[in-house]
Each structure stands twice: as structure tokens, then as C-alpha cells.
Amino acid sequence: MRVSVVIPCYYSQATIAKVVRLTAEQLEQGGYEPEFVLVNDGSTDGTFEQIQMLCAERPYVVGIDCAKNLGQHAAIMAGLRHTSGELILVMDDDMQTHPSQCLKLIDAITQDETCDVVFAEWPEHKEALWRRMGSDFAAWSTRIMTKRPKDIYSSNYFVMRDYIRDEVVRYTGPYPYVQGLLFRSTHNMKNVEVEHFDREVGTSGYKLKSLVRLWANVLGFSMLPLRAASIVGAIVGALGLVAAVVVIIRRALDPTMALGWPSLMVVTLICAGAILMFMGVIGEYIGRLFMTANNAPQFVLRKVIDSRPAREDLSGGALPSGPDEEQGRFDSGQGTFDSQMKVAV
């Protein structure tokens, strides 16, 4: 059985070769045929040079160089479109999602024919407290908005079957959220407990701003915020009517009662704040619809190195292979790109 390993790479020149070597050893020991798709997500260090060396050394390694950084999930989507295995394993490039744990995920899905996706779950996280708190909030909110099963912990270390991959790559919008696409495709999933390791080199590329942007991608998979806006608006309106009735009654019972300016301003500010907040939510939806209608690219492939034998792509057509592939054209999900010219066409 072939296992395709998709690894988004971001400033990982010091670790990616080790990740590939250790993962390949684990897969071969388990009796699986390895295939790697390494996606350089806009790194400007020597990451893609390392990927090129791996492609030259190992014919089952595919190297992809994105024209610019569009985020981890866009890089994963680019990698998924170049996989051909029956199982697809997604992992990180920093040794935190350690290769020594990959067979636990693969064995779990191969031993359960009813399972479509297996997520890694770790009892102890090797990350800062603020990241942990943010992750907990994101997990809670995304569970509500994406209808993730309550007993499932979603992580960035998971394995899925090929037909789930086929469904996931049908999404061509510019704001991908891979876990949301998985939850939309199936609920036949489970967790396997694995060990979470320390990052070997450097620090996380996710800062607060990028984490908030990633969380906002969930909006593309849920109507709940819009419904919440309607509900809150109705509640605020009802409270306003109740307050008006109370003021009228009190005024009728006590004509000398002064109508307070401070209370009026407080109510006005609360209502105005709620209106502006939900206008922002609605504006986010409209903005994303606008970008999608304008065919904003999900990713742009600058170069692809693929020495594998000719194979069938996900839509049933033959994909080029060998040296000619660098001269070929590649579907990004939002347009076709010429890897030799390095520009969108």
C-alpha cells in the first residue's frame, strides 16, 4: 500500500531532510510504499534547495515551490493535488509531529475499515501557554461552527483515505481550512494518542495575527455567525421594547421621574457596538465572496520537481512525469500555472 506524505515546509532547511529520512524508514519498516510531496510555502532560505536535493536522491519525493507564502493550509491543498497513495499522511516539518509516531496513525486507519480519518492526539503539548489557550478556544469555536464530532480532537497530524482526499481537493476557494473540509466530507473519524515532541530548530511561524487569520477561515464553513447576529439583534431589540414599556409605565406612575441622559447613552453605545460588530462579520463574508468571485488563487506553483513514473491525476487524466514535468502546466485549483515561465497564465 502506498502512503503519500504531504509536508508543508516553511523555513525548515535544517530539519526537512531528517523528517523525510525518518518517516521513510518508519513506512518501509511497516511494509508501506512511501511517497512524499514537499511544499515550500514561500521560504526564502535554503528550504527549497534541500527539497531539490531530496528529489534528486529519492525518486519518490515530489518538490513544489510556491510563488509566495499563502499559509499552511493552502500549501497542504497544493500538496494533496500531487498525491497518488491510497492513504495520505499530513505532518509538519519541525519534528514536533514526530516520524516515530506515524505508524500509530496508519495502523489505526488500516485496521478499521469504517474509519476515514485518524487525527493524532497528544496528552501534553510542547507549546507556550498563550498558544495552548488560543488552541483551546479555537477548538471549541470550530467544533461549534464546523459541526465536528464532540469526542474528536483535530490536529495538524492526521491520515486520511484517498476518496476523502478526492473530496477535499474539490474545494478551489482562496481561503482553505483543511480540517473544515474533512469535517464536511465525513464523520467517520477517530483519535490516536501520540507523543508530542519539542521543536528541534527555531520557533513557530504562527504569530497572533496569522493564528487569527487562520481561525477566520472557519467562516467559510459555517453560517452560524450570521445566524448569531440575527439572534443577538432580535434579543437586543426585544430588550429595547421591554425597557421602553418599563419607562412608559414608570413615567405614568411618577410624572416627576427624570429621564436619564447617562442611561440613554449606555443603551445607545451597547446597541451601536453590537451593530458595528455584526456588520464586521457580515462584511467578512461579503469580502470573502468577492475574493472568490474574482478567482483569487488558492496557491501559485512556481516550480514542481516530479521524477515519479506517469500516473493518473485526481480527475482521471494523465499527469506528466520526469524531466518534462518542470515544463508542464499545473492546476492550482484556481487557474492553471506554467511552472517553467513561473507566472500564472
C-alpha positions, -999 to +999 in steps of 0.1 A: +000+000+000+013+034-010+013+062+017+016+097+004+031+121+029+023+158+025+046+182+044+042+220+041+077+235+046+084+269+060+120+279+068+128+242+075+162+238+057+177+224+090+150+197+096+132+186+064+158+161+053+157+144+087+119+144+087+118+127+053+146+102+062+130+091+095+095+090+080+106+069+051+123+045+074+092+041+095+070+035+065+093+010+049+096-009+082+058-011+083+057-026+048+043+006+031+055+022-001+064+058+007+057+089-014+065+124-003+051+158-015+072+186+000+057+221-005+079+251+001+055+278+012+074+309+003+105+302+023+135+324+012+162+304+030+176+271+017+145+251+022+137+245-015+174+237-022+171+210+004+139+198-013+156+197-046+184+176-031+159+152-017+141+149-051+175+140-067+183+114-040+148+098-037+127+093-068+095+091-047+099+127-035+080+155-052+091+190-046+068+220-050+079+257-047+051+282-042+055+316-056+046+332-023+035+324+012-002+317+014-003+297+046+000+262+058-035+251+047-030+264+011+003+246+010-014+214+021-040+217-006-012+222-032+004+190-019-027+170-019-033+176-056+000+158-063-005+127-042-013+092-056-014+070-025-043+050-010-035+068+023-024+104+027-005+114+058-002+151+066+025+162+091+047+192+100+083+199+091+097+207+126+099+173+142+070+181+167+048+158+148+075+132+150+080+105+123+083+078+150+046+082+157+033+079+121+027+042+121+003+046+151-020+067+128-016+045+098-021+012+116-053+027+133-069+035+099-059+003+082-072-018+110-106-001+109-123-002+075-151+021+088-127+049+096-119+076+070-097+100+090-074+095+121-061+125+140-032+125+163-040+135+199-013+143+225-019+144+262+009+170+267+016+199+243+051+214+238+040+249+233+036+283+251+006+289+274-009+315+252-008+292+222-024+265+243-052+288+255-057+300+219-058+264+206-084+255+232-106+284+222-102+277+185-110+240+191-142+249+210-154+275+184-145+254+154-163+225+169-195+246+171-192+261+136-180+231+117-201+205+135-170+185+144-179+154+165-176+163+202-153+134+210-128+142+182-097+163+187-085+178+154-048+183+149-024+190+120-010+155+122-035+131+105-040+104+079-070+101+055-082+077+028-078+086-009-115+092-015-116+118+013-086+135-004-105+135-037-134+153-020-112+178-002-093+189-033-127+198-050-126+229-029-110+257-050-116+288-029-089+311-017-095+305+020-089+268+026-093+252+061-084+216+057-099+203+089-132+220+080-131+203+046-126+170+064-155+175+087-176+184+057-166+152+040-171+126+067-178+120+104-161+086+104-130+096+122-112+089+155-081+099+175-050+081+184-028+092+212+008+100+202+037+118+219+043+155+211+079+164+207+098+197+211+106+217+181+142+209+171+151+242+154+137+278+155+103+290+166+068+286+152+059+306+121+025+312+136+022+346+153-010+360+168-021+377+136-016+346+115-035+325+140-064+349+140-064+349+102-064+311+102-093+309+127-112+334+104-111+308+076-137+288+095-162+315+085-162+298+050-176+266+065-204+279+088-235+301+087-236+302+125-221+337+129-247+352+106-274+334+125-259+345+158-261+381+145-298+377+138-305+362+172-285+389+191-302+416+171-336+402+180-326+399+217-313+435+218-345+447+200-367+428+225-348+443+255-352+477+240-390+472+237-392+459+273-372+489+285-394+513+266-425+498+282-409+500+317-401+537+312-436+545+300-452+528+330-428+544+354-434+578+338-472+573+340-469+563+377-445+591+386-447+622+363-418+638+381-393+610+371-364+624+352-354+606+320-316+600+324-291+610+298-265+586+310-288+556+307-297+567+272-261+569+262-253+535+277-281+518+257-271+537+225-234+526+228-243+490+235-267+488+205-242+507+183-214+484+193-234+453+186-245+466+152-209+475+142-196+442+154-221+422+133-217+445+104-180+435+105-189+398+105-213+403+075-186+423+058-161+395+062-185+371+045-191+396+017-154+402+013-146+365+010-174+361-015-159+390-035-124+374-035-138+341-045-158+356-074-126+373-085-108+340-087-082+348-061-057+319-063-056+293-036-019+289-043+005+296-071+031+269-081+064+284-091+081+251-098+074+214-095+100+186-094+085+152-100+105+121-110+078+096-104+065+073-132+035+086-151+003+083-130-033+093-131-044+126-116-074+130-094-097+139-123-087+108-143-062+125-168-026+116-171-001+138-153+033+144-168+064+129-151+101+130-152+122+160-165+093+172-187+072+179-157+091+211-150+079+223-184+043+213-178+013+231-166-003+225-132-038+231-119-038+252-088-075+248-081-080+284-092-063+286-126-035+268-145+001+277-139+032+273-161+060+262-138+088+269-163+076+305-170+069+309-133+038+331-140+001+325-140-015+321-173 
